[in-house]
């Protein structure tokens, strides 16, 4: 039995509204109105489909599809425009901060460097401490660097050493979790794995200071350790956050504790787990 002709009045209205919504969907701000039109067109098209359930539905289906497409385009373009505006704002903000700090000189005192209004995000050495943790407004106030000479090759063919420690003081540092810190102890490690696959995370070490602070490293400039395959070498910085730091000269020693391990089928192998526990005296 051939279907009856489609009742096109409501479908035609839905089609006109949908086409208008589609035309306006690309225009910023105006496409808020286009979204409303798309919803109205969608509702009218659904009603037209119900009215024509026993008739042909060509125009009703077309109006429904156009309304849906218009609404999707509105959502996509609004997301794109919002991202573009946000990126432009951040770029302008960072440029403003660079201009603000470019005319201020830092004064070096031996291995200590004092800095004024130097945004942590634009510092070549420490910027990832802010960038990776959402502390966009943190300011680098002062730094002090020490040469270190600690090494250990007593376990599983893993040669690990520390050759540098930086104590940095910051202000305005607040991370994604709203945790606030006044400074960081930044330790540089070198690792040479000569014997077998092992796992070690010095970036996540427990650390205590001579000032009575205890902290844990979960702020990395970049992941450099972890699962280490036999015959590989790696190096990198681990940043240990300090809740309180009045002066970079206050930190005189760091006790660092972290674990390492390797997989084995020998249940009697007591050597498969190892703890590094050492103290770096800073002078």
Secondary structure by P-SEA (a helix, b strand, c coil): ccccccccaaaaaaaaaaaaaaaacccccaaaaaaaaaaaaaaaaaaaaaaacccccaaaaaaaaaaaaaaaaaaaaaaaaaaaaaaaaaaaaaaaaaaacccbbbbbcccbbbbccccccccccccccccccccccccccbbbbbbbbbbbcccccbbbbbcbbbbbbbccccccccccccccbbbbbbbbbccccccccccbbbbbcccccccccccccccccccccccccccbbbbbbbccccccccccbbbbbbbbbbbbccccccccbbbbbbbbbcc
